[in-house]
Structure formats: C-alpha cells, structure tokens
C-alpha cells in the first residue's frame, strides 16, 4: 500500500480531482486534498473500526466520506 494516490470525489458540479494521503502507519487515518485547494477531507477509524469524518472544509457533502472510504479500502 502506498502512502498516497490520486483520485476523484463526486459533486453536483462534477468531479473533484485530488490526492489522498495516508496520515499514519497503520492506515487508520487518511486525508483528501483537492488539486485546486477547495476541498479538504479527513477520515479515520473509530475505536470500533468504523470510518468517520474527522475534519475538512465546510460545507461538504456527507457522501464524500463514504466515497473516500471505498476508495481507500479498494486501494489498500
């Protein structure tokens, strides 16, 4: 598993190009940063192993969390 990869998130206005970075060694936290700097999203596993949004830009689409989780899991 690499520490970063390129991906896109979906929005009503089209795709948002960005890079996903692994934030820790065990892969339990990741951040997405859009190429244009407009969107930032961090996700992490909670103590039960569930993924949740831990930070990012406002406003945001709640679907981005699930979409990013799928991309991280498929990348791993």
N, C-alpha and C positions, 0 to 999 in steps of 0.2 A: 504494500500500500504506500503510495507516495504522499508526501506532506501537502501537496496542493494539486488542483486540477481545474480546468476551465469548464464552465457550464453556463446554462441559461435558466432564468426563472421566468415564468409566465405572468403577464399582467394584461389588463384590459387594453392597454395601449400597444402591446406587442411584447416581444422577448426582451429580457434584460440580460445582457452579457456580463459575465463576471468570473471571478476566480474564488475557489473555495480553499481555505487554508485549515489544516489540522492545528488545533491550538494546544494539544498536549500529547504526550507519548502514547497513551492508551487509546486514543481516538474517540474519547467520550465528549469532546467539545470541538466544534467546527465553526468557522465564520465565512460568510459570503460577502465579498466586496464587489460592487458593480464597477465595470471599467470606467464609466463616466462619473463615478463618485456619488450618485444619487441614492443608492440603496446599499445598506449595510445590515446584515442579519447574523446573529449568533445563536447556535443551538447547542444543547448539552443534554446528557443523560442525567436523570434524577437518581435518587438512591434506589428506586425500584427498577431502573433500567429503561424508563420511558423517556422519549425525546421531548424536549420543550424549548420554546424560545426563551433566551436569557437576555437578549438585548438587541438593539438595532434602531434603525431610523423610524420615525413616525411621520405620517401614517404608514401602515404596512398592511399587506393582505395576509390574513390568517392562513390562507392556503400555501403561502410560501414556506411555512415551517414544515408542513407535510411533504411538499415537493422537494425541499432541500434534504430532508431526512432520507427520502427514497434515493436521491442522487448519491448521498454519502454511503448508504448501505450498498447500493449497486457498485459503487467504486471500490469499496473495501474488499 
